[in-house]
Structures are given as C-alpha cells and as structure tokens.
Amino acid sequence: LVFTISLLLGTTITISSNHWVMAWTGLEINTLAILPLISKSHHPRAIEAATKYFLVQAAASALVLFSSMTNAWHTGQWDITQLTHPVSCLILTSAIAMKLGLVPFHFWFPEVLQGSPLTTGLLLSTIMKLPPMALLFMTSPSLNPTLLTIMAILSTALGGWMGLNQTQTRKILAFSSISHLGWMAIIVIYNPKLTLLNFYLYALMTSTVFLTLNSIKALKLSTLMTTWTKAPALNTMLLLTLLSLAGLPPLTGFLPKWLIIQELTKQDMAPAATIISLLSLLGLFFYLRLAYCTTITLPPHTTNHMKLWYTNKPTSILV
C-alpha cells in the first residue's frame, strides 16, 4: 500500500510541478517506490532487473537535474516551460529518452520487464511512463526536432525488429512499448495533444493485455497456445486488443496512428511519416503472431507443460 501511494504521489508531484526541482523529486519518489515491487519475488533475475532499473533511472534523473541547473545558470529561470538554453534542451531530450526507454537508451527496458512480475510490468509500461511524458509535453516547444525525429524513427524500427524474434510475452510487450513510444516522440513537437491521446490509448490497451496475460498466467508463447481451453472469452478479447495495439483500421489503435500520419503530412514531413508507417508493419507481424497463438486450438508442436484447465492454478511468477 505504501509503495502504491508513493507511486501515485511521485507521478502527481511531477505532473503538477512548475519548478524543475519538484519535478525531479517526483521522478525520484517514483523510482524508489517501484524498486521493491520489481524485486518482490527475491528471484535473482528480479533483483538484477531492479538494479538495472535503479541505475538507469538514477542516471536519467541526474541528467534532468543537470540540464535544469545549466538552464538556470544561463537564464536564471527554474520554470519547466522556460527551457531555452540549447545545450540544456539536448541534455533534457536524452534524459527523458533514457527515462522512457527510447532508442538508443532502450537496452534496460526489455531486461527489466522480463525480470518483473506481470503486474509490475504493467506499472512500468504505463504509470512509470506518465511523468517523463508529462515533462516531454511541457517542454515540447523547446526540444530539438531533429534529434527527437531520429530517435522516434529508430525506436519504431528497433521495437519492430527486436520483437520479431521473441517467444517471451513480456519481452514482446517491452519491444511493442518501445515502438509505440517512437510514434509518441515523433509528434510531440508538432502536436503534443496527439502524443497524450496516443499515450492514453496505448496505456489502456497495454493494461488489457497485461491483465489478461496475468489472469491466464501466460509468460511464453507456448503457454498462450493452450489458453483457449481455460478462458475462451478472455482469449477472444486478447486477440482483439492485440490487433488494436497493432493499429488495424476498424479498431481503436488505428486512430492515433492515422492522426499522427495526417499531422506529419501537414508539417511537410511526408518522408518521416512514410518511413514510420512502413516500420510499424514489423510490429504488426509480431502482434499477428501473438494473435495467431491465441486463436490456435492445437499447438503445432508438442508442448512440454501440462494443459491448465482453469485459471486460478498457482504458477511461479518468474520462469
């Protein structure tokens, strides 16, 4: 309870703050509150994930503080919206990219998610992304457009490429998160409200996927193949949510992508829009593979674990 309240408190402080030091305090509270939740199972991999998470987030927070101090040194302003010094803007962009897990600072995210239980993974993918997103939203007019666009395109590419080869559901979700962040980062300078819309819809759909996987205890694709016996209705919902995350037209996930492509074309960034749309096809491939695994009635190869006929079977959190 204490840690959950601290999480909400840290997020609220960062989102509602005007002063850089307050924003930094909120980020720190958040980091310290999530660490016990990651390492709760005392499994060596969970401890490793918590250590990695702590080191990355501490470095990113230090960079946030450093960029705001540099800005205050040159302009005398501690207000978040008054970030005007170019070097501070560059440092802040990279700090927030590190916090969110944008390429090239993405290496920690799949590892940490793989070492955490599914519920903590849900927190890491949604609530923990909110404070850095809020900072990105507030400082969007002063950020470096070239750097953000390059990072965004690379994130979409890498999130798609790396997700193709995975069999662990948590890693697949981590790479899907990285590619979605690419979509959010590319538009944040031109239309920040679209970034927020994309984030909210992404958080909603990811929560659905994480909670479904948690209730059917599916940590690997092979487990996912046998879930139709346990919860057919839940399975159907998972299928639709995955296709929505992939951004297929009749579903909700298509809306933010459509609006982002439209906005990029208005801003004379048609090449970037084309590249990022083509790269999202990579993501579509692994979502389709996940969706196929949920619909399959008999796995193509023999699975080496028992079929679970009901959902409340206690299985280990970490495999």
MARGUBA-192241 format. One record per atom (N, C-alpha, C): residue in three letters; x, y, z. Coordinates in steps of 0.2 Angstrom, whole numbers, plus 5000, padded with zeros to 4 digits. Each point is the difference from the previous one (the first is absolute). Layout:
<recs>
ALAXYZ/...
</recs>
This chain:
<recs>
LEU500449945000/LEU499650065000/LEU500450065000/VAL500650005004/VAL500450065001/VAL500350024993/PHE500349944997/PHE500350014993/PHE499550034995/THR499449975000/THR499550024995/THR499850075001/ILE500050025006/ILE499850085002/ILE500650044998/SER500649975001/SER500650044998/SER500050014992/LEU499949954997/LEU500050004993/LEU499550064997/LEU499449995003/LEU499550054998/LEU500250075002/LEU500350015006/LEU500350065002/LEU500550034996/GLY500549964998/GLY500650024996/GLY499750024993/THR499649964997/THR499750024993/THR499650075001/THR499650015005/THR499650065001/THR500550065001/ILE500549995004/ILE500550065001/ILE500350024993/THR500249954997/THR500450024993/THR499550034995/ILE499449975000/ILE499550034995/ILE499850075002/SER499950015006/SER499750075002/SER500550055002/SER500749984999/SER500550055002/SER500250054995/ASN500250065002/ASN500250054995/ASN500850015001/HIS500249985006/HIS500750015001/HIS500449944999/TRP500650004997/TRP500449944998/TRP500249965006/VAL500150035005/VAL500249965006/VAL499449955003/MET499450034999/MET499449965002/MET499949944996/ALA500150024993/ALA499949954995/ALA500549945001/TRP500650025002/TRP500649955001/TRP499849965006/THR499750035006/THR499849975006/THR499549944998/GLY499550024996/GLY499549964998/GLY500349934997/LEU500450024995/LEU500449944996/LEU500349955005/GLU500450035005/GLU500449965005/GLU499549965004/ILE499550035003/ILE499549975004/ILE499749944996/ASN499850014994/ASN499849954995/ASN500549945000/THR500650014998/THR500549954999/THR500149965007/LEU500050035005/LEU500149975007/LEU499449965002/ALA499450024998/ALA499449965001/ALA499949944996/ILE500350004994/ILE499949944996/ILE500549955001/LEU500650025003/LEU500549955001/LEU499849945004/PRO499750005006/PRO499849955004/PRO499549954996/LEU499650044996/LEU499549964996/LEU500349954995/ILE500550034997/ILE500449964995/ILE500349945003/SER500450015006/SER500449955003/SER499649965005/LYS499350005000/LYS499649975005/LYS500149935001/SER500149964994/SER500049935000/SER500749975002/HIS500550045001/HIS500749985003/HIS500349954995/HIS499850004994/HIS500349964995/HIS500650044997/PRO500649964999/PRO500650044998/PRO499950044994/ARG499549984995/ARG499950044994/ARG499650065002/ALA499650005005/ALA499650065002/ALA500450055004/ILE500549975004/ILE500550055003/ILE500450034995/GLU500249974994/GLU500450024995/GLU499650064996/ALA499449984999/ALA499650054997/ALA499950075004/ALA499949995006/ALA499950065005/ALA500750045000/THR500649965000/THR500650045000/THR500150044994/LYS499849974994/LYS500150034993/LYS499550065000/TYR499449995002/TYR499550055000/TYR500350065004/PHE500249995006/PHE500250055005/PHE500650044997/LEU500549974997/LEU500650034997/LEU499850054994/VAL499649974996/VAL499850044994/VAL499650065002/GLN499549995005/GLN499550065002/GLN500450055004/ALA500549985004/ALA500450045004/ALA500450054995/ALA500349974995/ALA500450034995/ALA499650054996/ALA499449984998/ALA499550054996/ALA499850055005/SER499849995006/SER499850055005/SER500650055001/ALA500649985000/ALA500650045001/ALA500050054994/LEU499949974994/LEU500150044994/LEU499450055000/VAL499449985002/VAL499550055000/VAL500250065005/LEU500249995006/LEU500250055004/LEU500650044997/PHE500549974997/PHE500550034997/PHE499850054994/SER499549984996/SER499850044995/SER499650065003/SER499649995005/SER499750065003/SER500450045003/MET500649985003/MET500450045004/MET500450044994/THR500249974995/THR500450044994/THR499550054998/ASN499449994999/ASN499550054997/ASN499950055005/ALA500049995007/ALA499950055005/ALA500650045000/TRP500649974999/TRP500750045000/TRP500050054995/HIS499749984994/HIS500150054994/HIS499450055000/THR499449985002/THR499450044999/THR499750035007/GLY500249965006/GLY499750025006/GLY499349985001/GLN499849954996/GLN499349985000/GLN500049925002/TRP499549995005/TRP500049935003/TRP499349974997/ASP499650044996/ASP499449984998/ASP500049954994/ILE499649945001/ILE500149954995/ILE499950024993/THR499550054999/THR499850024993/THR500550054997/GLN500550025004/GLN500550054998/GLN500649974998/LEU500049944997/LEU500749974999/LEU500250034993/THR500550045000/THR500250044994/THR500749984998/HIS500449985004/HIS500749994999/HIS500149944995/PRO500350014994/PRO500149944996/PRO500349945003/VAL500550005004/VAL500449955002/VAL499549965006/SER499750045004/SER499549975004/SER499549964997/CYS499750034994/CYS499549974996/CYS500249934998/LEU500750004998/LEU500349934997/LEU500049955006/ILE500350035006/ILE500149955005/ILE499349975003/LEU499550055000/LEU499449985003/LEU499649954995/THR500150014993/THR499749954995/THR500349935002/SER500750005001/SER500349935001/SER499849975006/ALA499950055005/ALA499849975007/ALA499349975000/ILE499650044997/ILE499349974999/ILE499949944996/ALA500550004995/ALA500049944995/ALA500249945005/MET500550015004/MET500349955005/MET499449985004/LYS499750045003/LYS499449995005/LYS499549954996/LEU499850024994/LEU499549974997/LEU500249934997/GLY500750004998/GLY500249944996/GLY500050014993/LEU500150064997/LEU500050014993/LEU500749984997/VAL500149974994/VAL500649994997/VAL500450065000/PRO500750005002/PRO500449955001/PRO500149985008/PHE499550035004/PHE500149985007/PHE499449955002/HIS499949954995/HIS499549955001/HIS500249945004/PHE500649985000/PHE500349945002/PHE499749975007/TRP499950055004/TRP499849985007/TRP499349975000/PHE499550034996/PHE499349995001/PHE499849924999/PRO500249974994/PRO499849935000/PRO500249965005/GLU500750015002/GLU500349965006/GLU499650015006/VAL499850065002/VAL499750015006/VAL499349975000/LEU499650014994/LEU499449975000/LEU500049935000/GLN500549974997/GLN500049925000/GLN500149985008/GLY500450045004/GLY500149985007/GLY499550025004/SER499550034998/SER499450025005/SER499449964999/PRO499649995005/PRO499349975000/PRO499650044995/LEU499549974997/LEU499650034995/LEU499650075003/THR499850005006/THR499750065003/THR500550055000/THR500649995002/THR500550055001/THR500250034993/GLY500049954995/GLY500150024993/GLY499550044997/LEU499449995003/LEU499450054998/LEU500250075002/LEU500250005007/LEU500150075003/LEU500650034996/LEU500549964998/LEU500650034997/LEU499850034993/SER499649964997/SER499850024993/SER499550064999/THR499650015006/THR499550054999/THR500250065005/ILE499949995007/ILE500050055005/ILE500750035000/MET500549964999/MET500750035001/MET500250044994/LYS499649994994/LYS500250044994/LYS499650075000/LEU499550015005/LEU499650065000/LEU500550065002/PRO500450005006/PRO500350065001/PRO500550024995/PRO500449964997/PRO500550024995/PRO499650034994/MET499449974998/MET499650024995/MET499750075001/ALA499850015007/ALA499850075002/ALA500550054999/LEU500749985002/LEU500550054999/LEU500150014992/LEU500049954996/LEU500150014993/LEU499450044997/PHE499450005003/PHE499450044998/PHE500150075001/MET500350015007/MET500150075002/MET500650044996/THR500549964999/THR500650034997/THR500050004992/SER499449974997/SER500049984993/SER500250064995/PRO499850075002/PRO500250054995/PRO500850015000/SER500349985005/SER500750025000/SER500549944998/LEU499749944999/LEU500449944998/LEU500350004993/ASN500549964999/ASN500450004994/ASN499649954995/PRO499750034995/PRO499649964995/PRO500349944997/THR500750024997/THR500349954997/THR500249945004/LEU500350015006/LEU500149955004/LEU499449965002/LEU499550035002/LEU499449965002/LEU499749964994/THR500050034994/THR499849964994/THR500449944999/ILE500750015000/ILE500549944999/ILE499849955005/MET500050025007/MET499949955005/MET499349964999/ALA499550044998/ALA499349974999/ALA500149954994/ILE500350014995/ILE500049964994/ILE500449935002/LEU500650025003/LEU500449945003/LEU499649965005/SER499650035004/SER499649965005/SER499549954997/THR499650034995/THR499549964996/THR500449954997/ALA500650014996/ALA500349954997/ALA500249945004/LEU500450025006/LEU500349955004/LEU499449965004/GLY499550045002/GLY499549975004/GLY499749944995/GLY499950024994/GLY499749954995/GLY500549944999/TRP500750024998/TRP500549954999/TRP500149955005/MET500150025007/MET500249965005/MET499449965003/GLY499450024998/GLY499449975003/GLY499949934996/LEU500250004993/LEU499949954996/LEU500249935002/ASN500650005004/ASN500349945002/ASN499949975007/GLN499550045003/GLN499949985007/GLN499449955001/THR500149965005/THR499549955002/THR499750025007/GLN500350045004/GLN499850025007/GLN499550064999/THR499449995003/THR499550054999/THR500250075003/ARG500450005005/ARG500250065003/ARG500450044996/LYS500549964997/LYS500550044995/LYS499650024994/ILE499649974998/ILE499650024994/ILE499650075001/LEU499750005006/LEU499750065003/LEU500550065001/ALA500649985002/ALA500550055001/ALA500250034993/PHE500149964995/PHE500250034994/PHE499450044997/SER499449975001/SER499450044997/SER499950075003/SER500250005007/SER500050065003/SER500550054997/ILE500649984999/ILE500550044997/ILE499850034993/SER499749954996/SER499750034993/SER499550055001/HIS499549995005/HIS499550055001/HIS500350065002/LEU500550005005/LEU500350065002/LEU500350044994/GLY500249974995/GLY500350034994/GLY499450044997/TRP499449974999/TRP499550044997/TRP499850065005/MET500150005006/MET499850055005/MET500550064999/ALA500749985000/ALA500550045000/ALA500050044993/ILE499849974995/ILE500150044993/ILE499550065000/ILE499549995003/ILE499450054999/ILE500050065006/VAL500449985005/VAL499950055006/VAL500250074999/ILE500450014995/ILE500250084999/ILE499550034996/TYR499749964995/TYR499550034996/TYR499350015003/ASN499849945003/ASN499350005003/ASN500049965007/PRO500250035005/PRO500149965007/PRO499349975002/LYS499550024998/LYS499349975002/LYS500049934997/LEU500250004994/LEU500049934997/LEU500449955003/THR500650025003/THR500449965004/THR499649975006/LEU499750055003/LEU499649985006/LEU499449954998/LEU499750014995/LEU499549964998/LEU500249934998/ASN500650004997/ASN500449934998/ASN500149975007/PHE500350045004/PHE500249975007/PHE499549975003/TYR499450035001/TYR499449985004/TYR499849934997/LEU499950004993/LEU499749944997/LEU500549955000/TYR500750015000/TYR500549955000/TYR499949975007/ALA500050045005/ALA500049985007/ALA499349955002/LEU499550034997/LEU499449965000/LEU500049934997/MET500349994994/MET500149944997/MET500549955003/THR500550045002/THR500649965003/THR499749975007/SER499750045004/SER499749975006/SER499649944999/THR499550014995/THR499649944998/THR500449944999/VAL500550014996/VAL500549944998/VAL500349975006/PHE500350045004/PHE500449985006/PHE499549965005/LEU499450035001/LEU499649975005/LEU499749944997/THR499949994994/THR499849944997/THR500549955001/LEU500650014998/LEU500649965000/LEU500149985007/ASN499950045005/ASN500149995007/ASN499449955003/SER499450014997/SER499549955003/SER500049934997/ILE500350004994/ILE500149934997/ILE500749985001/LYS500550035003/LYS500649985002/LYS500549994994/ALA499950034994/ALA500349994994/ALA500750045000/LEU500549975001/LEU500750045000/LEU500449984993/LYS499849954997/LYS500349984994/LYS499549984995/LEU500250014993/LEU499549984995/LEU499749935000/SER500449965002/SER499849935001/SER499449995005/THR500050045005/THR499550005005/THR499450034997/LEU500150054996/LEU499450044997/LEU499649964995/MET500449954997/MET499649954996/MET499549965003/THR500149985006/THR499549965004/THR499550045004/THR500050064999/THR499550045005/THR499350004997/TRP499949984994/TRP499350004998/TRP499549955004/THR500449955003/THR499649955004/THR499850035006/LYS500450055003/LYS499850035007/LYS499550054999/ALA500150054996/ALA499650065000/ALA499950024993/PRO499549974996/PRO499950024993/PRO499850074999/ALA499650035004/ALA499750075000/ALA500650055001/LEU500449985005/LEU500650045001/LEU500550004994/ASN500149944997/ASN500449994995/ASN499850044994/THR499350014998/THR499850034995/THR500150085001/MET499950025006/MET500250075002/MET500750024999/LEU500449955002/LEU500850014999/LEU500150014993/LEU499749954995/LEU500150014993/LEU499950074997/LEU499450025002/LEU499850074998/LEU500450055002/THR500250005007/THR500450055003/THR500750004996/LEU500349944999/LEU500650004996/LEU500050034993/LEU499549984997/LEU499950034993/LEU499950085001/SER499750025005/SER499950075001/SER500750045001/LEU500449965004/LEU500750035002/LEU500450004993/ALA499849954996/ALA500450004993/ALA499850064996/GLY499450035001/GLY499750064997/GLY499649984993/LEU499649945001/LEU499649984994/LEU499450055000/PRO499850024994/PRO499550054999/PRO499450005004/PRO499649955000/PRO499350015003/PRO500150015008/LEU500649995003/LEU500150005007/LEU500350065002/THR499950015007/THR500250075003/THR500850024998/GLY500449955000/GLY500750015000/GLY500250034993/PHE499550004995/PHE500250034994/PHE499950085000/LEU499650025005/LEU499850075000/LEU500750055001/PRO500449995006/PRO500550045000/PRO500550004995/LYS500149944997/LYS500549994994/LYS499850044994/TRP499350004999/TRP499750044994/TRP500150075001/LEU499950025006/LEU500050085002/LEU500750025000/ILE500549965002/ILE500750015000/ILE500350014993/ILE499849954996/ILE500250004993/ILE499750074996/GLN499450015002/GLN499750064997/GLN500450075002/GLU500150005007/GLU500450065002/GLU500750014997/LEU500349945000/LEU500750004997/LEU500050024993/THR499549984996/THR499950024993/THR499950085000/LYS499550025004/LYS499950085000/LYS500750045002/GLN500449975004/GLN500650035002/GLN500649994994/ASP499849984994/ASP500549984995/ASP500549955002/MET499849955004/MET500449955002/MET499849934997/ALA499850004994/ALA499749944996/ALA500549945000/PRO500750024999/PRO500449945000/PRO500149975007/ALA500050045005/ALA500049975007/ALA499449965001/ALA499450024998/ALA499449975001/ALA500049934996/THR500250004994/THR500149944996/THR500449955004/ILE500650025002/ILE500549965003/ILE499749965006/ILE499750055004/ILE499749975007/ILE499449964999/SER499650014994/SER499449964999/SER500349934998/LEU500550004995/LEU500349934998/LEU500349965006/LEU500350045004/LEU500349975006/LEU499549975005/SER499450035000/SER499549975004/SER499849934998/LEU500149984993/LEU499849944998/LEU500449945003/LEU500650025002/LEU500449955004/LEU499749985007/GLY499750055003/GLY499649995006/GLY499449964999/LEU499750024994/LEU499449964998/LEU500149935000/PHE500649984997/PHE500249934999/PHE500049965007/PHE500350035005/PHE500049965006/PHE499450005004/TYR499650064999/TYR499350005003/TYR499649944997/LEU500050004993/LEU499749954997/LEU500249935002/ARG500649995001/ARG500249935003/ARG499749995007/LEU500050055004/LEU499749995007/LEU499349984999/ALA499750044996/ALA499249994998/ALA499949934998/TYR500449984995/TYR500049934998/TYR500149955005/CYS500450015005/CYS500149965005/CYS499449995005/THR499750065000/THR499450005005/THR499449964996/THR500050004994/THR499449974996/THR500149924999/ILE500649985000/ILE500249934998/ILE499749965005/THR499749944998/THR499749965005/THR500549945002/LEU500449984995/LEU500549955002/LEU500750034998/PRO500550005004/PRO500650034999/PRO500449954994/PRO500350034996/PRO500349974994/PRO500549945002/HIS500350015006/HIS500549965003/HIS499849985007/THR500249945003/THR499849985006/THR500350055005/THR499650025005/THR500250045005/THR500349965006/ASN500550025004/ASN500249965005/ASN499850025007/HIS499450035000/HIS499750025007/HIS499349984999/MET499749995006/MET499349975001/MET499550064997/LYS499549974997/LYS499450054998/LYS499750025007/LEU499850065001/LEU499750035006/LEU499350014998/TRP499549965003/TRP499350014999/TRP499750055003/TYR500350035005/TYR499650065004/TYR500550055002/THR499850065001/THR500550065000/THR500350015007/ASN499749975005/ASN500350025007/ASN500549955002/LYS500449974995/LYS500549955002/LYS500650045002/PRO500349995006/PRO500650045002/PRO500649984996/THR500350054996/THR500649984996/THR500550055003/SER500649994998/SER500650045003/SER499950074996/ILE500250055003/ILE500050074997/ILE500550004994/LEU500649985002/LEU500650004995/LEU500149944997/VAL500250004994/VAL500149934997/VAL500850004998/
</recs>
